[in-house]
Structure formats: C-alpha cells, structure tokens
C-alpha cells in the first residue's frame, strides 16, 4: 500500500498564482532596470525582494509539503525537511489548524504541513481530509505494531 496526500487543491492553486505573480513582478523590475539603464534604487530592490518572496515562499509552503504512507513507514515532506518514520514508532496522531501532529514513542513530535483542519471544521465537528489522513496513519501504525517482527527506529 502506498498513499500520498499533498496540500489541498485550492492551496496549490494559490501557490501557483503567487509564484506567477512573483515571477511577473521580478521580470517587470528587471525590464525596467535594463530598459532605462538607470541605477537600481531602493524601491526596485524592494520589489525584487518581494518578487523573490512571492516565488520562494509558495513553492515551499504550498507546493512542496506531502505525506506518504507505506506499509511500514510514514514519510513526511515539509517545506524545509523530510522525515522517514517507522510506523511502529507512531504513538498518536492528532489533527489541527497547523497540520497533523504525529507523536512518536520517544515523545518526538512531527508537524505534517500537507494536511490541516480548519478551526471552523473543528468547531462544527465536520469530518475533513485531515481526519481521514490521521485515521489512515493510526490504522496502519496499529496494524504494523500488531505484526510479529515489527521494525522500529527513529525519525530520520
């Protein structure tokens, strides 16, 4: 079994639109600087920095995060780091606004950015994709722990 969950489609669309806006801003400033042959001023540097931010931040925050569940491990890819965890080491999984929190048997906590549960969904007690992912991880972790000869380790 291999299941992968990415950031939600609306968030990915927002990320792509933000990247496009950043690229357009970046290109507009470059064209202005090159076209007029003027020295770069503070406003143009600020626009370049903002354009860079509009390119890098959405790529990291909305297009990179992913969580993958295999038969024996959980692979969490966050904006800056990827973790591989043996499912036998997963003690609990809880979901929330900032993503899933996977607590390992050694009390290490991993934040999973790819799936979140909105405060409104929590308030209204609505079942969301985050609940489904958390349940799938819990179920698979329990199945692995019940198998003889289970594999254990720590987060890499």
Secondary structure, DSSP 8 states (H G I E B T S, - for coil): --EEEES-HHHHHHHHHHHHHHHHHHHHHHHHHHHH-----HHHHHHHHHHHHHHHHHIIIIII-EEEE-SSEEEEE-SS-EEEEEGGGEEEEE--TT-EEEEETTS-EEEETT----HHHHHTT---HHHHHHHHHHHHHHHHHHSTT-------
